[in-house]
Amino acid sequence: MDRFSRRVIRTQALNWAGTGNAQSAAFSAQTYGVRVISQVAGYVAVVNSTAESIAPSTNATSGTYIPISVADGCYLTCTPGQFLSFSSSTTSTLPYPAINVSEFD
């Protein structure tokens, strides 16, 4: 994915409750790539349904690790209708959305 020539279709801000996982809404009909920036270190995966979300016990084998606040973000390829699943073993909670997901065409 050529990340420098894509337009942002929609941005989703996900809250982190300190346990379990966070999941985006389904990606838009024109979305073929996403950029994820997180204030919490964790794992992300593009999944086909909410039933496929990754969990802290399996995140190292089913997700891609993203460190805290990487300026360029983590770019992932996807298809319309898929979801982003985020999981972390951290118990920190934040008073603002911790995970930013930008959808690209």
Backbone bond lengths (Angstrom), bond angles and torsions (degrees), N, CA, C in turn:
res aa  C-N    CA-C-N  psi(-1)  N-CA   C-N-CA  omega(-1)  CA-C   N-CA-C  phi
1 M - - - 1.447 - - 1.521 108.42 -
2 D 1.320 116.62 124.59 1.459 121.17 176.84 1.520 108.00 -80.52
3 R 1.305 116.24 94.57 1.468 120.94 -172.11 1.520 114.69 -69.31
4 F 1.331 118.33 -13.45 1.465 120.25 -176.49 1.524 113.21 -90.98
5 S 1.325 118.07 -10.46 1.464 118.75 -178.37 1.524 112.16 -120.39
6 R 1.303 117.43 22.65 1.459 121.71 179.81 1.518 110.57 -103.45
7 R 1.328 115.78 151.44 1.458 119.33 176.55 1.525 109.36 -101.87
8 V 1.310 115.19 145.93 1.459 120.83 177.91 1.530 108.43 -77.55
9 I 1.320 116.75 126.24 1.462 122.24 178.69 1.523 110.47 -90.54
10 R 1.321 115.87 -45.06 1.459 121.38 -176.35 1.525 108.46 -158.67
11 T 1.317 115.64 150.31 1.462 121.50 175.77 1.520 108.23 -121.18
12 Q 1.326 115.50 137.59 1.454 121.25 176.85 1.524 108.83 -120.29
13 A 1.303 116.77 134.60 1.465 122.66 176.93 1.524 107.61 -109.66
14 L 1.339 115.94 118.48 1.459 120.75 -177.06 1.523 110.34 -106.25
15 N 1.311 115.98 137.21 1.459 121.22 176.67 1.520 109.90 -84.80
16 W 1.331 115.50 151.06 1.459 121.15 175.38 1.529 107.80 -115.81
17 A 1.327 116.30 118.81 1.465 121.80 -176.64 1.524 112.99 -88.41
18 G 1.320 118.24 -4.10 1.458 120.95 178.17 1.510 114.39 97.06
19 T 1.336 117.87 -6.38 1.456 121.75 176.94 1.521 110.07 -150.16
20 G 1.320 115.94 163.08 1.466 120.80 174.17 1.510 114.51 71.46
21 N 1.342 115.54 -128.76 1.455 119.55 179.48 1.515 110.54 -144.41
22 A 1.317 114.26 166.25 1.466 122.08 174.96 1.522 106.20 -122.92
23 Q 1.314 116.67 144.08 1.448 119.63 -177.66 1.521 110.68 -135.31
24 S 1.321 114.75 141.02 1.456 120.18 178.87 1.522 109.88 -77.35
25 A 1.314 114.91 171.44 1.461 120.92 167.51 1.530 106.72 -76.71
26 A 1.302 117.34 166.45 1.466 120.94 178.53 1.532 109.38 -59.41
27 F 1.330 116.27 140.90 1.460 121.05 179.89 1.524 110.58 -68.40
28 S 1.318 116.02 149.61 1.464 123.62 -177.84 1.527 111.80 -62.51
29 A 1.326 115.10 165.08 1.466 121.72 -176.62 1.521 114.01 -63.71
30 Q 1.320 118.27 -19.44 1.473 121.38 -179.22 1.525 112.97 -108.63
31 T 1.322 118.78 9.48 1.464 122.19 -174.34 1.526 111.58 -85.70
32 Y 1.347 115.13 124.06 1.467 121.22 177.35 1.521 111.99 -127.44
33 G 1.319 116.73 4.80 1.458 121.10 176.28 1.516 109.94 -162.56
34 V 1.344 115.82 151.42 1.466 121.05 177.92 1.523 109.63 -134.79
35 R 1.324 115.35 152.12 1.463 122.20 172.29 1.516 106.69 -118.38
36 V 1.328 116.03 132.60 1.460 121.66 -178.80 1.521 109.18 -119.17
37 I 1.328 116.04 128.39 1.465 122.48 172.12 1.520 106.12 -125.19
38 S 1.336 116.08 130.94 1.448 119.79 -174.58 1.518 112.10 -129.60
39 Q 1.318 116.09 143.64 1.462 122.75 174.06 1.526 110.95 -90.10
40 V 1.319 116.39 0.64 1.456 123.41 178.40 1.522 107.86 -128.83
41 A 1.322 118.12 128.82 1.466 120.53 176.02 1.522 108.59 -66.58
42 G 1.315 116.44 138.76 1.460 118.89 -179.48 1.515 111.90 -175.58
43 Y 1.300 115.53 -161.51 1.462 122.83 -177.74 1.511 109.46 -122.75
44 V 1.337 116.26 143.33 1.459 121.93 177.56 1.521 109.55 -125.79
45 A 1.314 115.17 153.00 1.455 121.90 174.29 1.520 108.06 -150.13
46 V 1.317 116.16 144.27 1.457 121.52 172.11 1.522 105.55 -91.22
47 V 1.334 116.17 123.17 1.465 121.50 -175.17 1.524 110.41 -125.08
48 N 1.326 115.62 162.14 1.462 120.80 -177.10 1.520 114.38 -86.49
49 S 1.326 117.46 -20.36 1.459 120.11 -179.94 1.519 109.41 -154.27
50 T 1.320 116.07 165.61 1.458 120.05 178.84 1.526 111.20 -66.31
51 A 1.315 118.06 -22.24 1.462 121.57 178.37 1.529 111.96 -70.15
52 E 1.324 117.75 -16.06 1.462 122.23 -178.18 1.527 112.88 -96.20
53 S 1.310 118.89 13.47 1.458 120.78 -176.28 1.521 111.45 -59.19
54 I 1.336 115.78 147.93 1.457 120.14 178.96 1.523 108.87 -86.01
55 A 1.311 116.68 152.61 1.466 122.35 -177.59 1.523 109.47 -122.27
56 P 1.328 118.22 155.82 1.463 120.68 -179.39 1.527 113.82 -53.36
57 S 1.321 118.12 -30.25 1.462 120.17 -178.86 1.523 112.94 -74.65
58 T 1.344 117.72 -20.04 1.469 120.60 -177.93 1.517 113.50 -122.03
59 N 1.330 118.60 3.30 1.459 120.22 -171.26 1.525 113.73 -61.23
60 A 1.318 119.25 -33.77 1.464 120.59 -178.24 1.526 112.20 -68.47
61 T 1.312 118.16 -22.89 1.461 120.46 179.84 1.518 113.03 -100.74
62 S 1.322 118.38 -15.52 1.462 119.45 -176.90 1.520 114.32 -123.21
63 G 1.319 117.82 3.32 1.457 120.19 -178.86 1.517 112.51 -133.20
64 T 1.323 115.89 169.75 1.459 123.47 176.50 1.513 108.35 -103.18
65 Y 1.325 117.26 128.02 1.459 121.46 -177.58 1.523 110.71 -71.55
66 I 1.335 117.10 134.68 1.462 122.02 171.50 1.524 108.07 -127.11
67 P 1.328 116.56 127.21 1.464 120.04 177.70 1.530 110.61 -77.33
68 I 1.294 116.21 173.96 1.459 122.23 -179.87 1.523 110.87 -68.53
69 S 1.323 116.71 132.18 1.471 125.44 168.58 1.522 116.22 48.22
70 V 1.318 117.74 47.57 1.459 120.17 172.50 1.523 106.56 -69.89
71 A 1.315 117.03 121.60 1.469 121.61 -171.96 1.524 113.22 -56.91
72 D 1.323 117.26 -39.01 1.455 121.26 -177.71 1.525 112.10 -81.65
73 G 1.318 117.95 -19.24 1.456 121.90 -179.21 1.510 112.51 82.16
74 C 1.297 115.38 176.43 1.461 124.10 178.00 1.522 106.85 -109.09
75 Y 1.324 117.51 119.17 1.458 122.10 -178.45 1.522 109.91 -98.62
76 L 1.334 116.10 131.84 1.454 121.96 -179.56 1.525 109.60 -131.70
77 T 1.320 116.63 144.18 1.453 122.07 175.20 1.522 108.59 -87.32
78 C 1.318 116.15 144.74 1.464 120.80 -179.31 1.520 109.00 -151.44
79 T 1.314 115.81 -178.70 1.457 121.72 173.10 1.525 108.77 -128.77
80 P 1.329 117.56 159.74 1.459 120.04 179.86 1.525 111.58 -55.58
81 G 1.328 115.86 141.47 1.449 121.32 177.23 1.523 114.96 89.72
82 Q 1.333 117.57 -13.00 1.461 119.30 177.17 1.528 109.77 -77.03
83 F 1.326 117.13 175.33 1.454 124.10 -177.95 1.520 109.64 -128.28
84 L 1.323 116.72 160.90 1.460 121.81 170.28 1.525 107.14 -106.20
85 S 1.325 115.68 129.44 1.457 121.18 177.11 1.521 107.43 -112.55
86 F 1.335 117.15 132.04 1.465 123.34 179.58 1.517 108.45 -121.88
87 S 1.335 115.57 138.18 1.454 120.52 177.96 1.516 109.35 -142.57
88 S 1.319 116.33 148.99 1.461 121.27 179.13 1.518 109.12 -151.69
89 S 1.315 115.12 154.54 1.462 119.38 176.15 1.526 110.97 -93.84
90 T 1.326 117.58 -3.02 1.457 120.44 178.52 1.525 110.73 -69.97
91 T 1.296 116.34 146.59 1.468 120.63 177.96 1.523 111.57 -105.21
92 S 1.333 116.52 6.62 1.465 120.41 178.42 1.520 110.36 -68.31
93 T 1.318 116.42 139.87 1.458 120.61 172.34 1.523 107.90 -115.20
94 L 1.291 116.14 151.03 1.459 121.32 -178.91 1.521 109.28 -122.11
95 P 1.335 117.72 145.10 1.464 120.76 -178.67 1.529 113.21 -79.88
96 Y 1.313 117.89 8.14 1.460 122.79 -178.76 1.530 108.21 -143.11
97 P 1.326 117.90 164.63 1.462 119.40 178.38 1.528 111.06 -57.79
98 A 1.312 115.98 129.24 1.466 121.47 -174.17 1.519 114.00 -97.02
99 I 1.312 117.68 -19.73 1.464 121.39 -174.51 1.519 108.59 -124.41
100 N 1.324 116.94 123.80 1.453 122.17 179.85 1.519 108.62 -110.28
101 V 1.332 116.52 126.03 1.454 122.87 -179.74 1.520 108.40 -118.69
102 S 1.326 117.09 116.96 1.465 121.92 177.45 1.521 109.05 -106.40
103 E 1.332 116.72 127.14 1.462 121.60 -179.80 1.523 109.62 -94.69
104 F 1.343 115.82 138.02 1.468 122.30 179.65 1.511 110.34 -122.73
105 D 1.341 115.56 155.32 1.473 118.71 176.29 1.501 110.53 -85.43
